Amino acid sequence: MILMNYIVAFFLICLGFYTVVTKYNLVKTVIGLSIADYGVNLLIISIGFNPGGTAPIFTWSELNPNSFFVDPIPQALTLTSIVIGACVTAMSLALVIKLEEQYGTLDTREIRRLRG
């Protein structure tokens, strides 16, 4: 099952980068960046997964040598990445709106051609 997570994460990252490279619409480019971000988040969570592990929330009486916990660092990194990804997406969409107001188009080829 964990292999499927790696395959899907790799697929999402590749799909996101493919969208960024091949599409000329700025909204589609922002969507591609978000898809790649989701793939990276899935990859980080999959790396930190331990089968049979429990949440690292315990009291001293519950702690014994047989305790097996999941590493909380990948979870914390993923939560941080989700917040940063949402902010980057919001900022990118605000920039796309301003570019559309300025140039009247969302096509990057047209914006490059206008120069100004």
FENMO-V516029 format. One line per field, one symbol per residue. psi: psi as a letter, one per 40 degrees, with the letter a starting at -180 (. if undefined). burial: # if it has 9 or more other C-alpha atoms within 8 Angstrom, else .. Layout:
# FENMO-V516029
psi = ???
burial = ???
This chain:
# FENMO-V516029
psi = ddddddddddddddddddddddiehddddddddddddddddddddddehhheiiifhiiddehieehhiiheddddddddddddddddddddddddddddddeeiehdddddddf.
burial = ....##.#############..########################.#....................###..##.##..##..#...#..##..#..##....####.##.....
